[in-house]
Amino acid sequence: MTWWWWGRGSRGQPRPTTWPRTDRKPCFWSRSVYIPFPLPHSRGSSHGQSRITRVEYGEDDHYAVMMKEGGKLWLSLERESGTSLLVNCGCLSVSKQGNSYMKATISSLSRNGIKYDILTPGDLRDRYPMLSLPPDYVGVFDYSGGVLRADKALRAFQTLFVKHGGELRDGEEVTGILPGSDVTIVTSQGEYRARKVVLTLGPWAPKFLPKLGINLPLETVLILVLYWKEKKDGEFSAGRFPAFRNIRENGGVYALPSLEYPGHAKVCYHDGPETDPDSRDMADTGRILSTMKSYVREHLPSLQDPPSIVEPCMYTNTPDKQFILDHHPIHRNIIIGAGFSGHGFKLAPVVGKILSELAMDKTPSYDLTPCRIDRFSSTKARM
């Protein structure tokens, strides 16, 4: 089978650890990945050095089930690449008592056999003196959670992909996809034909998919990745501070311990202004920065304000924050992965497996009903 993969980030890297194999070798005859920017690049959603990993997923239990396999696949990638990718510092989620997400998280962790702690307001104060939370806040600590070393993970994917016979064509932009019994891929350097094409377009999905007759309710937003200096050395080290999520009605906040920049914790708002990926840095982020400065002063007073380092990232959101993993509604030999909504990196190995199964016309390992294109009733494919 000859097939091609156009990807821009972690979901755009086919994973040799998840490919079906014959005698321990990938059973594809030809495969290439097109990336429009020279590697490594920071223009999409998968760059940077760290991402949160967790099994707890509130009401979205299908992702918790996927993450049980995802954790094993990350460990497999560590072993095969010889690279340390996981920092198992746990993941703490906090919110008001009675919050529906927290209740669903506890049920999901119990159902999936994941070790966790329920923390009272007093427990939170005792365990995490660097946090200043409202008196009615409770917490759930997911022992399986922690931090993924994102940049190292991408390099490991790419290295093993090439090792197993794949071809990375970075700096080669795909400008067109022409459907047919064989798909024609038009790039900045030529034309290619393949029986199957997998598209993982990241923030460019809302701009490119309409060319294929698909208008999905996708929104690309700019995220500010903010690093704040510790007032006391070591207080936010991975040995003392876990991955952290504050579930709030007025916009979630997440934090990671001091890892990539010495003495700096990563604390970010989980949303941002709508942006065009080709003019990303022109978006107005003043409101987000002001919100986060107030948040850090109030809830993380052990960090210095303002942030020392500001870096851009992008999410591609669906209205329901569920992924899109599906065939093109008309052209079944075009497979689409999109709309990862700021929580896809941790699931990258599983998503790669699912997209490979779709490309090979195999029954997916998971129920993809929540990720189907046809859930958007207004979506109609042309061509």
N, C-alpha and C positions, 0 to 999 in steps of 0.2 A: 504494500500500500504506500502510495506517495502522498504526503500531506505536508502542509506548511502552516506555520504558526506566526501570527503577527502580534507581538506583545511589547508592552512598555514597562513592566515592573514585575513584582513577585509572582502574580498570577499569569504573567506572560512568559514565564520560564517553565517549559515542560520538565517534569521531574523524573529523572531516571530511576529514583527510588520508588516511584509509583507506576511506572510503565509495566504493562503485562510483559512477561519474559518467557523465553524459551531457552533452556540451558543457561539461565542467568544472563542472557543478552536481550536487549530490547528487540521486539519483534517487528519493528518498523523498517522499511527498506530505505526511505529517504525522508528527511525532515530538516527544516530550516526555521530559524526565528529571525524576524526583521525588527530592528530597533532603530528609530529615526535619529537618535543621538549617539555620539561616541560614548562607549562605556568607560568608567562609570559616569552616570549623569544625575542631576538633581532637579530635573524638570517635571517629574511626575508625582507619584504617590508612595513609592517604595524605597526612596533613598533615606539616608540617615542611619544612625547606628543602633537604634533601639525601638522596639514595639512591645506592647503589653501582650502577654499570652494568658489565657484563662479558660476554664471549662464553664464556669458559671455564666449563664446567658438569660436569666429571667424567664419570660414567657416563651422565648425562642428556643425551645428544647431541642429542635432539630440540629441547631449549631452545637449544642452541648454534646450531642451524640457524635457529630462529626469530629469534635475536638478530642474525643477519647482516642480515635484513630490518629488524629493530627499530632497529638503528643508523641505517639509511637513513631510516626514518620519523621518527626524532627529528630528524635534520638537516632533513628536509622541514618538520617543524613549526617548527623554528627559523626557516627562511626565510620561511614563510608568515605567522608571527606577528611576525617582526622581533624576536625575543627570544632572548638567549643562554641556552641550557639545559644545555649540556654542558661539563664541565671535564675535558679529556683528560689526566689525570695518570697513567693506567695503573692496573692492579689487580694487587696482589701477593698470592698465596696461598702459605702456608707450612704445612709439616707434617713429620712424621718421614720420614726416608728410607724408601722402599719402600711408602709409603702408597698404597693402591689408587686413591683419589680423584685423587691427583697424577698417577699413571701414566695414568689414563683422561683427565685433563685435557690432558696433553701429546699423547696420541693424537688427541683431539678437535680441538685447536687446529691440529694438523698437517693433519688431514683437511679442515678447513674453511678452510685457507689464511690463518690469523690469525697475525700476527707475535708471537713470544714469546721470552723468555729463560728458560733453566734456570739457577738460581742455587745454587751450592754454599754450605756453611756460611760459608766465607771470603768469598764474594761478598756474602752477606747482611750480614756484619759491615762490609764496606767500603762498600757502597752505603747502608746504613741504620744508622748508628751510634746512632740513637735507640732501636733495638730491642735487646733482650737476650733472645735465643732460645736454646733448648737446643742443645748442640754437634752433635746429630744431625739438625738441621732443615735442609731444603732448600726452595727456593722456585721458583715459576713466575710470571713477570711477563707479563701479558697487555697488550700495547700498545693494544689497542682499548678497554680498560676506563677507568674514571674515576668521575666523580660527575655525577649528574643533579640539577639544581636543581628539586626536587620541587614546591615551592609555585608557582614560575613556570610549570612545565609544566602544572599543573592550571589555572592562570589562562589559559594559552594555549589549552588544549583547550576551556575553557568559552567564551572569547571567540570562537573560530572556529566553535564549534557554534552559537552565537546568530547570528553573522554569516551563516552559511549556512542560516538559517531555523529552527533548533532552538529549543526553549523549555525553559528551566531553571526548575523550580518548587521553589525551596528553601524550607525551612520548612514543607513539606507532607508529612506522614508517610503512607505507605501502610499501611493497617491490615488490608487483605484483598485477596486475588486470587481471583476466582470463575471457574474454567475453563469453557470452552464453545467453540463454533465461533467466537464472539467472546469475548474475555476481558474481564471486568469488573474494573476497578481501583477499589477503595474507599479513599479517602484521608480525611484529617482535614478536607478542605474539599469533598468531593463524590464522585461516582462518574463513571467514564469507561469507554468501551468501545474495544477495539482488536482487530485481527485477530491481532497478535503482541505478546508482552511479553517483554522481556529483564530478568532479575533478576540484579543484581550486588550482593548484600546485605552483603558484608564480614563483620564479626564478628557480625552479626545473623542470618546464614544458619542456624546451628544452632537458633535460636529460631523462625524463620519458616517454613523449608521443611517441617517436619512438618505445618503447616496445609494444605500441598498434597499430603500423603500420602507425603512423602519423608523417610526417616530416614537421614541420612548420618553416618558416623563423623567428624564435624567437631569440632574443639576450639578454642575461643577462648582465647588466652593473652595476658597483659599483659607488655609489653616495656618495660624501663627504657632510655630514651635518655639517655645520660650524656655530659656535656661536662667535660673535664679541662683545667685551665690549664697552659700550657707553662711550664717553668722557664726556658727560654731563648727569647727572642722569635724567631719565625720558623722554629723547628726543625721544626714540623709544617705548614708552608705547603705548598700544592699543588705548588710547584716542587721541594720536597724530599721530601715524604712522599706516597705514592700511596694509593689505596683499598687496604685491607688486610683479609685474611681468614686466620684461624688455624683450620685444619681439625683438630679434636680429637675423640677418642672421648668425652670427658666434657663435651661442649658447645662449640660453635663460638663464636668471638669475631670481631667485625668492627670496623674503625676507618676513619674518614674524616679527611682533612686539615682544618686550621683554615680554615673558610670562613664559616659563618653567624655565629658568635660570635668576635670578634677574639681571637686568642691562645689559643683553646680547640680541642682535637681531640675528635672524637666517637668514643667507644670503648664498645661495647655487647656484652652477652651475647645470643646468638641464640636465646633461649628465655625462658620465664617461667612463672609460675603460671597455672593455669586461672582464668578470670574470666568474669563476666557483663558484657556490654558496657553494660548499663544501670546497673551499680554497679561500674564498672571500678576506681575508685580505692580500693576496699576490699580488694583482693587483697594478700596478704602478700608483699612483695618483699625482705624482710630478707636472705634467703639469696642472692639474686641480687646485691644491693649488696655484701655481704661477699665474694662470689666475685670480683666485678669489682675491688674495692679490692685484693685480694691479687694479682690478675692484673696490674694496672697497676704495682704496686710491684715485681713480679718481672720483667715483660717490657717495660714502658714507663716506666723509671725517670726519664725526662726530663719526665714529667708530674707535676703536684702531686696528692697524695691528701689529702682525698677529692674527689669531683667537685664542681665549682662549680654546675652546672646539672643538674637531673633533670626529664625530661619523659616522659609516658606515651605509649605506642603499643600497638596490638594486632595480633597475627597470628591468622589462622584457618587451622589446620593440618589436613591430611589425614594418615592414618597413613603413607602412602608419600611424603608431601611433593610429590605431583603435583597439578596443577590439576584442577578439574572444569569442563569446557566441553562442554555437551551439551544436548540436548532433554530436557524432562520425559519420563519413561519412558512415560506414557500420553497426556499432553496435548502434542502436538508443537508447538503454537503458543506454548508457554512455554519459553523458553531460559534456561539457568542458567549463570552464571559464578561459581565459588566456590572456597574452599580454596587460596588463593594462597600460603599457607605461608611468608610472609616473604620471598619472592623474586619477587613478581609485578610490582612497579612498573616495572622496566626493560623488561618485555615488554608494557606497557600498550597501545602502538599496535597490536601484532600481535594481542593478545587482543581489542581492539576490532574489528579487521578480521574475526577468526574468528567472533565473536559476531554481527556484522552478516551474515556469510555464512550462518550457521545460521538467522538470522531471515528471510533471503530465500530459503531452501531451495536455496542454492547448494552445490556441492561444496566443502568447506573446503580452504584452501590447504595445509594440513598434515595429516599422519596424526594423528588425535586419539585413537587407541587408548589411550595412557597416561592420557587425561583423561576417559574415559567413566565414566558413573555406574555401569554394570553391572559394573565391576571389583570393586565391593564386593559380594561374593556374598550378604551378609545383607540387602542393601537391597531392599525391596519397596515398590512404589508402590501406594497405595490410591486411592480415588475413581474 
